[in-house]
């Protein structure tokens, strides 16, 4: 479980094919590298991954074909930046919202442009995700806990403050890039419970 508060942006060092048909992702993370151990869970652009190897400030993760196909990690390249967050410790402070690290899908950035001191971020809304969003509700974009400012039939708008731009990889993003989306966990549970009640208590 994560909170959507990015701790550090890591720099991708290499992407190497593995014998199992996946990819070994290696990245440099000076801050997290000192506090992460083999087997720990780390959200990488919002995707929950297991540390497969670590040495000083270099962390390695094994990406399966399913992960590459269903997330934006299939499109990352050497030298690129990814958002990193360690799993929430018991008793830790929850400053964002509950984020599982299970990506629901990807979407295209339609607009990202300065507006005064802030930045307007507009993202295409996949049809299957529309029912999980509400104005002022939460969504995780590349692992960043953000608030929906405007909701339209085919897109949604977020306002990004300067700190978030500086502390995440959003400063490197541009229109046309794809980002990982994870919808609010509570919304998915409510949908499931209502569907269960609608068919007389029989799960479908």
C-alpha positions, 0 to 999 in steps of 0.5 A: 500500500502506498500514499501517492506522495513521491519520495524521489525521482530515479534515473533509469540506467539500463533496461536489459532483456532477461531469459524469462522474456521480461526486462531487468530495470536498473535505476539510480535512486540516491535517497531511497537506495540507503533505505531499501532492501532486497524484496521490498515493494517500491512504486515505480511510476505508480506500479508496485514492483519488488526490489530484485537487487540493490547496491548502494544507490542502484535499485533493480526490478524485474518487469514481466511482459504483463507489466510491460503491456499494461503500464507505461513502463514499456515505453521508458528509456535509459536516462528517463525519470520515474517516480519512486515511493516506498510502501507505507509503513505501519503507523506512517502518515497518510498524506495522499490517498490509499494507492495499491500500486495496481495500475488500471490502465494508461492514458495520454496527456492532452495538455500540460502548460503553465498557468500562472504559478501552477501547471494545467494538466489535461489527460484523456479519460478512458471510457472504462474509467469514467465511472470512478472519477468525481470532481474533487476526487482522488486519482493516482497519475504515475503514482502521484496522488492528485485531485480531479479539478474538472471532469469531462466526458472524454478527459479530466483536468488537474492543477499541479502546484510548483512543488509537485512539478519539482518533486516528480517527473511531471517536469519532464512530461509533454503532450502525447506522453502516456501515464499510468492511472490508478483509480480510487480504491474506495470507488471500486469497492463501492461499485462492487458492493452495489453490483452485489446488492443489485443481483440479490446478494449474488456476486457477479 
